[in-house]
Amino acid sequence: MKTPTYKHLRLPSFLFKTFFTFLCVSLQIGFSFGQSPTCDLATINAAFTGAGYVPLAVQGQPCSLYFVNPNAQEAAQAQASAAPLGANLVWMNDAAENANVSAALDASPYSGSTIWIGVQRTGAGSANFFASDGTTGPFPPSNGNPNIYQNWAGGEPNDNGFGDTGLFGACDYECTNGEQCVQIYPGGQWNDLQCNESSISVIEVNLCPEITVVVGANNICAGAPSTLTASTLLGSQPYQYSWSTTEITPAITVTPPATTTYDVVVTDRYACSAQESITITTLPGADASFDVSTSVCIGAPATITYTGTSAVGATYVWDFGTGIVASGSGQGPYQVGWATAGPQTVTLQVTENGCTSPLETQNLTVLPSPIADFTFTTVCEGSPTELTNTSNGNGGVILGSAWIVEGDTILSADLSYTFSGSGTFPVQLGVLTVDSCFATVTQQVTVNAGPTAVFSSTDMSCFGVCDGTAEAVVQGGAPPITFLWSNGATTNTLTGLCAVTVSGTVTDNAGCTFIGQAEVLEPTALAAVVAVTETTCPGLATGSALVTLSGGTPPYTTDWMGEDPNALLAGTYDVTITDANGCVVVEPYT
């Protein structure tokens, strides 16, 4: 609002300040001022005094120089006049600066003047303001704002005249624009005012540029880039940048091999400088190293072992192609087998601390396994079984074979083996190729028990009587049973045999045989010899006979035909002898 207490002096004066980032010293330029030792104060003073500005001796502000533009200008013109020199209308950062600037003005020839400062509305009719030096965003007017210092006079800001039309409804500059600019009055209070008013201004040259570095990523993986972008507030444009990498652009891209600290120095047009350091931490790269055999046989699992340095808790992405995982998870180790021969690829990618390793690839060859097989003959107990190795290398060359039979291991290509008995026996054959690929097969081999037989015979009953017999009584074997005797007979019993030895072969349905023999004996001929004792006198029964027997089959039966062999009369008699088999001989005697 316009206040009649103050008058707008149209004296030529502006004010600005400069910031330093280093230790401050005093320099006399008609007043005492502390500033950064890097700034070229002589150049600053020459530039501003040469442009018609008058130094303002503000105490207690080591990072700023202040000048008064003694030429009364509208607010926009006042800011535009300062900009080419790298300065801005003064912005009060805090109560101390506001008091110090006010005190300097009160002690200067411009005491009692109202002066433009660097505060402005964000637009016509807006409730918010901003600092023209770019150090703030929009903010609402409030003397109690803890973050942004303000020192408004009572009832201010009030945007006086905004929207007020004249008697005939016309809207002039004040009606259209309101009070968008700000002045400081004696005593340090602020008031909003029309920007087209003409006043002197205080210009602030900042001697302490503030550099900020925005980092694309503070923590990066080894080999990954990060962009560092430096920006500067305050100081006086234009800015020049110098990085520890020797680059001079505001933004640089780095790819540090290890954790590295980067320094950047900004220097403004008056040699005022600031430095910032930023550390880029390089995280250990994920490691996807692993070992796998260059070749493996079909069906034989390959051992795949992680050999890298990443932690167990990292993320491991394995790809075994068509392999089948028998065991293993995460980091491993793994047991992996393949069902088909040919080239295979195993890959691994590891992610740790957000870093992903390059894809690690290893190749291996899956070798064909041999095909183990054999044939055998089915035999009868006691006969050797012929085991014939019919294995093939399946593309490989068989180096050797081994049999496991009845607990024995026998190294042989083929095998002739007699089993310990009859029954079914497991037989295993293993074959090995020159590539160390191994295969086994197990088959059940049957050994037939076969028949047994008891051969018996009966001898001829009497000499010359062919009534002997032979018989084979069979046990076991697979029926039907057949018989074949050496005389061509095919029954199990032979009859009408004379003295003979016959052999017989018993064959069962499985072809197993049993051979035996039977012997038929012929007894010797039954013979009788009678010894006679003559009678002593004719007519007297004093003769006798004594028979002596041989041959035949004892015991014998003697029949004297009713005669008493011890009291015989002279005459001719017969004696009948019968042996145990009923063989009879009649022997006459006289």
FIKE-294887 format. One line per field, with one value per residue (C-alpha): residue in three letters; x negated, y, z. Coordinates in pm, whole numbers, padded with zeros to 5 digits, m for minus. Each point is the difference from the previous one (the first is absolute). Example, Ala and Ser with C-alpha at 12.3 -4.5 7.8 and 13.67 -1.06 7.14 Angstrom:
2
res	[ALA/SER]
px	[m01230/m00137]
py	[m00450/00344]
pz	[00780/m00066]
This chain:
590
res	[MET/LYS/THR/PRO/THR/TYR/LYS/HIS/LEU/ARG/LEU/PRO/SER/PHE/LEU/PHE/LYS/THR/PHE/PHE/THR/PHE/LEU/CYS/VAL/SER/LEU/GLN/ILE/GLY/PHE/SER/PHE/GLY/GLN/SER/PRO/THR/CYS/ASP/LEU/ALA/THR/ILE/ASN/ALA/ALA/PHE/THR/GLY/ALA/GLY/TYR/VAL/PRO/LEU/ALA/VAL/GLN/GLY/GLN/PRO/CYS/SER/LEU/TYR/PHE/VAL/ASN/PRO/ASN/ALA/GLN/GLU/ALA/ALA/GLN/ALA/GLN/ALA/SER/ALA/ALA/PRO/LEU/GLY/ALA/ASN/LEU/VAL/TRP/MET/ASN/ASP/ALA/ALA/GLU/ASN/ALA/ASN/VAL/SER/ALA/ALA/LEU/ASP/ALA/SER/PRO/TYR/SER/GLY/SER/THR/ILE/TRP/ILE/GLY/VAL/GLN/ARG/THR/GLY/ALA/GLY/SER/ALA/ASN/PHE/PHE/ALA/SER/ASP/GLY/THR/THR/GLY/PRO/PHE/PRO/PRO/SER/ASN/GLY/ASN/PRO/ASN/ILE/TYR/GLN/ASN/TRP/ALA/GLY/GLY/GLU/PRO/ASN/ASP/ASN/GLY/PHE/GLY/ASP/THR/GLY/LEU/PHE/GLY/ALA/CYS/ASP/TYR/GLU/CYS/THR/ASN/GLY/GLU/GLN/CYS/VAL/GLN/ILE/TYR/PRO/GLY/GLY/GLN/TRP/ASN/ASP/LEU/GLN/CYS/ASN/GLU/SER/SER/ILE/SER/VAL/ILE/GLU/VAL/ASN/LEU/CYS/PRO/GLU/ILE/THR/VAL/VAL/VAL/GLY/ALA/ASN/ASN/ILE/CYS/ALA/GLY/ALA/PRO/SER/THR/LEU/THR/ALA/SER/THR/LEU/LEU/GLY/SER/GLN/PRO/TYR/GLN/TYR/SER/TRP/SER/THR/THR/GLU/ILE/THR/PRO/ALA/ILE/THR/VAL/THR/PRO/PRO/ALA/THR/THR/THR/TYR/ASP/VAL/VAL/VAL/THR/ASP/ARG/TYR/ALA/CYS/SER/ALA/GLN/GLU/SER/ILE/THR/ILE/THR/THR/LEU/PRO/GLY/ALA/ASP/ALA/SER/PHE/ASP/VAL/SER/THR/SER/VAL/CYS/ILE/GLY/ALA/PRO/ALA/THR/ILE/THR/TYR/THR/GLY/THR/SER/ALA/VAL/GLY/ALA/THR/TYR/VAL/TRP/ASP/PHE/GLY/THR/GLY/ILE/VAL/ALA/SER/GLY/SER/GLY/GLN/GLY/PRO/TYR/GLN/VAL/GLY/TRP/ALA/THR/ALA/GLY/PRO/GLN/THR/VAL/THR/LEU/GLN/VAL/THR/GLU/ASN/GLY/CYS/THR/SER/PRO/LEU/GLU/THR/GLN/ASN/LEU/THR/VAL/LEU/PRO/SER/PRO/ILE/ALA/ASP/PHE/THR/PHE/THR/THR/VAL/CYS/GLU/GLY/SER/PRO/THR/GLU/LEU/THR/ASN/THR/SER/ASN/GLY/ASN/GLY/GLY/VAL/ILE/LEU/GLY/SER/ALA/TRP/ILE/VAL/GLU/GLY/ASP/THR/ILE/LEU/SER/ALA/ASP/LEU/SER/TYR/THR/PHE/SER/GLY/SER/GLY/THR/PHE/PRO/VAL/GLN/LEU/GLY/VAL/LEU/THR/VAL/ASP/SER/CYS/PHE/ALA/THR/VAL/THR/GLN/GLN/VAL/THR/VAL/ASN/ALA/GLY/PRO/THR/ALA/VAL/PHE/SER/SER/THR/ASP/MET/SER/CYS/PHE/GLY/VAL/CYS/ASP/GLY/THR/ALA/GLU/ALA/VAL/VAL/GLN/GLY/GLY/ALA/PRO/PRO/ILE/THR/PHE/LEU/TRP/SER/ASN/GLY/ALA/THR/THR/ASN/THR/LEU/THR/GLY/LEU/CYS/ALA/VAL/THR/VAL/SER/GLY/THR/VAL/THR/ASP/ASN/ALA/GLY/CYS/THR/PHE/ILE/GLY/GLN/ALA/GLU/VAL/LEU/GLU/PRO/THR/ALA/LEU/ALA/ALA/VAL/VAL/ALA/VAL/THR/GLU/THR/THR/CYS/PRO/GLY/LEU/ALA/THR/GLY/SER/ALA/LEU/VAL/THR/LEU/SER/GLY/GLY/THR/PRO/PRO/TYR/THR/THR/ASP/TRP/MET/GLY/GLU/ASP/PRO/ASN/ALA/LEU/LEU/ALA/GLY/THR/TYR/ASP/VAL/THR/ILE/THR/ASP/ALA/ASN/GLY/CYS/VAL/VAL/VAL/GLU/PRO/TYR/THR]
px	[00000/m00109/m00091/m00021/m00250/m00270/m00094/m00140/m00334/m00096/m00362/m00234/m00084/00004/m00141/m00142/m00213/m00256/m00063/m00329/m00036/m00334/m00135/00090/m00241/00062/m00050/00033/00200/00120/00143/m00100/00115/m00094/m00017/m00150/m00367/00066/00214/m00150/00141/m00176/00175/00334/m00046/m00118/00288/00271/m00142/m00070/00368/00103/00064/m00099/m00143/00212/m00199/00203/m00163/00028/00066/m00327/00143/00150/m00090/00277/00035/00264/00127/00052/00211/00367/00152/00300/m00054/m00047/m00253/m00184/m00035/m00089/m00274/m00160/00022/m00276/m00237/00092/00198/00359/00223/m00075/00177/m00010/m00096/00068/00080/m00367/m00053/00323/m00117/m00355/00116/00253/m00269/m00234/00274/00087/m00367/m00027/00108/00307/00144/00377/00039/00222/m00207/00073/m00103/m00005/00345/00284/00343/00022/00262/00281/00244/m00215/m00025/m00356/m00340/m00350/m00359/m00129/m00347/00152/m00076/00366/00304/00342/00091/00300/m00058/m00035/m00235/00025/m00126/m00289/m00164/00005/m00073/00256/00053/00329/00139/00331/00283/m00246/m00010/00347/m00022/00161/00198/00008/00332/00120/00164/00048/00323/00074/m00107/m00345/m00283/m00335/m00349/00063/00334/m00154/m00326/00049/m00304/m00239/m00334/m00143/m00186/m00176/00078/m00208/m00005/m00015/00367/00128/00289/00141/00019/00083/m00296/00026/m00090/m00347/m00234/m00362/m00106/m00245/m00205/m00165/m00311/m00026/m00358/00077/00128/00168/m00073/00218/m00082/00284/m00113/00170/m00098/m00227/m00036/m00073/m00110/m00349/m00011/00326/00011/00131/00072/m00109/00179/m00121/00227/m00068/00207/m00112/m00335/00001/00064/m00147/m00150/m00301/m00043/m00316/00018/m00276/00039/m00120/00344/00154/00366/00271/00088/m00242/00044/m00243/m00062/m00224/m00176/00008/00151/m00112/00044/00053/m00061/00154/m00082/00233/m00137/00228/m00070/m00177/m00224/00219/m00013/00148/m00098/00198/m00108/00209/m00093/00123/m00007/m00075/00171/m00176/00116/00193/m00212/00147/m00304/00062/m00162/00151/m00154/m00064/00175/00245/00169/00372/00170/m00312/00051/m00255/m00112/00033/m00179/00021/m00352/00078/m00018/00365/00178/00231/00292/m00048/00246/m00123/00174/m00121/00098/m00087/00181/00163/m00188/00186/m00106/m00054/m00101/m00106/00151/m00107/m00377/m00035/m00181/00231/00027/00145/00053/00097/00207/m00129/m00349/m00148/m00121/00161/m00034/00013/00043/00001/00083/m00039/00160/m00146/00048/00202/m00290/00051/m00295/m00058/00146/m00257/00022/m00177/00037/m00016/00053/00241/m00156/00214/00001/m00056/00292/m00063/00169/m00062/00166/m00017/00095/00241/m00174/00053/m00163/m00361/m00042/m00185/00212/m00138/00029/m00064/m00077/00204/m00070/m00084/m00187/00284/m00253/m00278/m00258/00046/m00309/00098/00279/00065/00250/00142/00124/00081/m00203/m00306/m00134/m00147/m00177/00081/00172/00203/00044/00058/00119/00127/00241/m00009/00347/00331/00232/00002/m00319/m00050/m00288/m00130/m00219/m00181/m00179/m00239/m00100/m00331/00180/00077/00370/00150/00318/00137/00273/00136/00186/00139/m00159/00189/m00174/00239/m00019/00046/00126/m00173/00068/m00066/m00090/00066/00009/00102/m00233/00093/00172/m00169/m00286/00109/00337/00018/00244/m00216/00138/m00132/00183/m00063/00198/m00006/00006/00035/m00038/00255/00259/00057/m00297/m00139/m00218/m00250/m00185/m00310/00203/00231/00287/00189/00188/m00119/00007/m00169/00095/m00116/m00359/m00282/m00323/m00083/m00098/00238/m00033/00292/00039/00279/00094/00246/00195/m00278/m00247/m00182/m00120/m00105/m00192/m00020/m00039/00125/m00169/00188/m00198/00043/m00042/m00230/00171/00147/m00196/00027/m00256/00129/m00250/00138/m00090/00080/00213/m00193/00220/00255/00339/m00122/00082/m00344/m00091/m00009/m00026/m00151/00063/m00238/00155/m00153/00119/00347/00115/m00008/00171/00077/00282/m00084/00275/m00106/00321/00125/m00316/m00211/m00344/m00150/00183/00006/00038/m00197/00160/00019/00147/00053/m00059/00160/m00175/00182/m00184/00136/00109/00191/m00264/00016/m00252/00079/m00302/00027/m00215/m00043]
py	[00000/00357/00158/00377/m00033/m00084/00176/m00177/00158/m00004/00018/m00219/m00301/m00387/m00262/m00354/m00256/m00282/m00336/m00179/m00369/00026/00177/00363/00298/00376/00215/00378/00136/00304/m00225/m00312/m00330/m00362/m00221/m00318/00034/m00149/00285/00275/00289/00261/m00127/m00003/00354/00122/m00169/00145/00345/00017/m00072/00282/m00200/00129/m00239/m00044/m00081/m00285/m00152/m00363/m00153/m00167/m00172/00309/00335/00259/00285/00268/00090/00373/00012/m00035/m00274/m00223/m00332/m00201/00252/m00011/m00382/00016/00253/m00227/m00324/00074/00054/m00334/00159/00004/00229/m00075/m00295/m00008/m00347/00069/00269/00080/00079/00203/00200/00043/00125/00232/00138/00061/00178/00210/00098/00079/00302/m00205/m00005/00039/m00134/m00288/m00246/m00297/m00341/m00341/m00128/m00029/m00157/m00308/00175/00254/m00071/m00286/m00047/m00137/00165/m00114/00120/00147/m00151/m00349/m00120/m00072/m00140/00154/00075/00157/00331/m00059/00159/m00319/m00232/m00190/m00090/00328/00332/00281/00335/00136/00323/m00026/m00077/m00082/m00133/00109/00015/00341/00101/m00341/m00037/00350/00163/00370/00196/m00111/m00364/00046/m00215/00179/m00139/m00018/m00174/m00251/m00076/00093/00023/m00270/00150/00067/00291/00035/00308/00171/m00222/m00312/m00079/m00125/00118/m00120/00268/00044/m00110/00308/00229/00151/m00047/m00045/m00357/m00197/m00250/m00296/m00164/m00348/m00099/m00355/m00216/m00318/m00306/m00310/m00329/m00229/m00359/m00247/m00278/00012/m00375/m00160/m00336/m00049/00108/00198/00377/00277/00359/00285/00330/00317/00302/00333/00251/00347/00135/00180/m00164/m00126/m00300/m00205/m00359/m00198/m00368/m00212/m00204/00314/00038/00346/m00064/00029/m00368/m00287/m00374/m00221/m00374/m00049/m00337/00037/00231/00350/00353/00269/00371/00288/00367/00271/00345/00294/00308/00169/m00296/m00088/m00376/m00294/m00363/m00317/m00361/m00304/m00361/m00271/m00336/m00285/m00315/m00331/m00144/m00324/m00297/m00280/m00228/m00374/m00330/m00282/m00303/00039/m00331/m00228/m00326/m00034/m00080/00074/00329/00275/00191/00375/00204/00374/00147/00371/00237/00102/m00079/m00295/00240/00151/m00084/m00275/m00061/m00326/m00138/m00365/m00025/m00343/m00125/m00160/00118/m00292/00221/00353/00345/00362/00025/m00377/m00230/m00174/m00350/00020/m00275/00005/m00263/00066/00016/00311/00350/00170/00347/00101/00368/00196/00358/00128/00306/00137/00340/00101/m00083/m00260/m00187/m00058/m00328/m00276/m00277/m00335/m00279/m00373/m00308/m00274/m00326/m00298/m00278/m00357/m00240/m00306/m00324/m00374/m00324/m00334/m00363/m00168/m00311/m00281/m00020/m00094/00126/00328/00298/00190/00378/00196/00373/00187/00353/00288/00324/00219/00219/m00068/m00276/m00265/m00031/m00291/m00212/m00151/m00263/m00040/m00356/m00161/00268/m00040/00271/m00138/00216/m00148/00091/m00322/m00253/m00372/m00062/m00304/00102/m00159/m00148/00040/00298/00362/00206/00375/00072/00355/00119/00333/00153/00298/00216/00172/00327/m00154/m00026/m00298/m00201/m00309/m00252/m00274/m00308/m00301/m00324/m00325/m00331/m00293/m00266/m00295/m00351/m00266/m00371/m00319/m00287/m00356/m00352/m00362/m00276/m00302/m00249/m00306/m00069/00045/00147/00367/00136/00282/00358/00359/00312/00376/00181/00383/00285/00369/00149/00177/m00242/m00167/m00230/m00217/m00309/m00147/m00323/m00122/m00278/00259/m00052/00316/m00117/00032/m00380/m00274/m00367/m00336/00091/m00243/00069/00355/00353/00262/00382/00235/00372/00190/00334/00256/00262/00257/m00229/m00086/m00359/m00259/m00311/m00321/m00373/m00333/m00341/m00334/m00301/m00364/m00257/m00301/m00318/m00211/m00330/m00315/m00281/m00318/m00225/m00358/m00269/m00344/m00247/m00265/m00289/m00031/00061/00191/00369/00093/00231/00380/00317/00338/00299/00291/00327/00299/00299/00135/00211/m00149/m00117/m00322/m00248/m00369/m00240/m00372/m00090/m00195/m00200/m00013/00093/m00194/m00333/m00066/m00326/m00056/00186/00331/00304/00384/00281/00342/00314/00340/00321/00316/00138/m00313/m00122/m00386/m00262/m00383/m00211/m00377/m00236/m00382]
pz	[00000/m00042/00328/00027/00280/m00256/m00313/m00302/m00056/m00362/00085/m00207/00220/m00008/00240/m00050/00195/m00063/00189/00081/00079/00181/00310/m00008/00018/m00002/m00304/00006/m00295/00175/00270/00193/m00146/00056/m00305/m00146/m00083/m00344/m00130/m00213/00200/m00208/m00311/00182/00121/m00338/m00181/00221/00058/m00371/m00058/00231/00316/00343/00265/00310/00314/00156/00304/00117/m00344/m00100/m00309/m00163/m00149/m00031/m00244/m00041/m00343/00039/m00314/00079/m00216/m00019/00176/m00321/m00126/00330/m00019/m00370/00070/00258/m00200/m00255/00289/00161/00284/00124/00200/00363/00166/00376/00118/00365/00257/00049/m00367/m00008/00302/m00132/m00341/00163/00232/m00293/m00192/00304/00026/m00371/m00202/m00096/00349/m00003/m00351/m00102/m00200/m00226/00138/m00171/00100/m00252/m00037/m00217/m00215/m00004/00277/00138/00373/m00025/m00036/m00102/00030/m00325/00057/m00039/00352/00083/m00167/00046/00360/00174/00182/00372/00247/00204/m00274/00169/m00331/m00192/00167/m00065/00163/m00125/00139/00176/m00243/m00276/m00259/m00108/m00383/00013/m00310/m00167/m00180/00090/m00303/m00047/m00005/m00351/00047/m00149/00138/00012/00071/00374/m00055/m00240/00174/00362/00224/m00115/00107/00348/00159/00333/00203/00262/00306/m00215/m00054/m00335/m00208/m00333/m00268/m00366/m00210/m00224/00285/m00024/00293/00067/00071/00206/m00198/00163/m00144/00146/00077/00116/m00283/00116/m00208/00005/m00167/m00098/m00038/m00228/00241/00304/00012/m00333/m00123/m00132/m00361/00022/m00076/00222/m00100/00228/m00067/00171/00037/00168/00192/00093/m00104/m00333/m00333/m00224/00184/m00094/00126/00054/00095/00143/m00320/m00194/m00158/m00002/m00078/00268/m00044/m00038/m00027/00190/00013/00302/00028/00379/00259/m00104/00131/m00265/00064/m00191/00032/m00130/m00072/m00076/m00212/00288/00091/00298/00035/00183/00015/00050/00031/m00072/00057/m00235/00171/m00236/00116/m00056/m00328/00010/m00100/m00214/m00025/00012/m00095/m00203/m00170/m00370/m00064/00177/m00088/m00056/00326/00205/00189/m00046/00309/m00052/00267/00059/00031/00021/00295/00040/00324/00050/00034/m00347/m00277/m00231/m00332/m00155/m00338/m00064/m00333/m00025/00304/00288/00346/00231/00294/00079/00053/00020/m00017/m00036/m00052/m00246/m00136/m00351/m00257/m00366/m00183/m00352/m00141/m00159/00092/00300/00154/00367/00089/00325/00087/00356/00157/00324/00165/m00304/m00233/m00270/m00141/m00370/m00117/00058/m00260/m00009/m00253/00049/m00212/00105/m00115/m00102/00255/m00119/m00019/00215/m00102/m00016/m00102/00176/m00039/00235/00124/00238/00336/m00024/m00354/m00076/m00100/m00298/00061/m00320/00022/m00263/00132/m00235/00058/m00133/m00176/00248/00020/00266/00213/00224/00147/00342/00116/00347/00050/00335/00181/m00220/m00231/m00317/m00259/m00337/m00324/m00019/00280/00032/00353/00189/00271/00340/m00032/m00167/00023/m00116/00039/m00056/m00233/m00046/m00286/00008/m00298/m00002/m00299/m00058/00098/00341/m00077/00179/m00039/00168/m00066/00223/m00118/00177/m00120/00058/00062/m00027/00273/m00245/00083/00208/m00026/00194/m00230/00124/m00148/00070/m00108/m00214/00221/m00151/m00222/m00356/00095/m00135/00250/00145/00039/00017/00128/00034/00274/m00065/00249/m00091/m00343/m00211/m00134/m00230/00053/m00279/00021/m00239/00076/m00168/m00158/m00154/00241/00106/00306/00351/00053/m00202/00025/m00149/00032/m00026/00179/m00108/00115/m00136/00025/00003/m00063/00173/m00165/00136/m00190/00052/m00169/00319/00010/00251/m00105/00196/m00059/00124/m00014/m00042/00120/m00103/00277/m00067/m00114/00278/00015/00214/00046/00169/00178/00035/00253/m00137/00195/00185/m00107/m00267/00130/00295/00023/00114/m00284/00045/m00206/00083/m00226/m00030/m00142/m00173/m00203/00011/00287/00348/00201/m00175/00040/m00060/m00098/00007/m00161/00299/00049/00304/m00123/00289/m00057/m00366/m00181/m00306/m00287/m00195/00163/m00057/00236/m00068/00115/00017/00089/00155/m00337/m00087/m00238/m00018/m00092/m00002/00049/m00054/00200/00014]
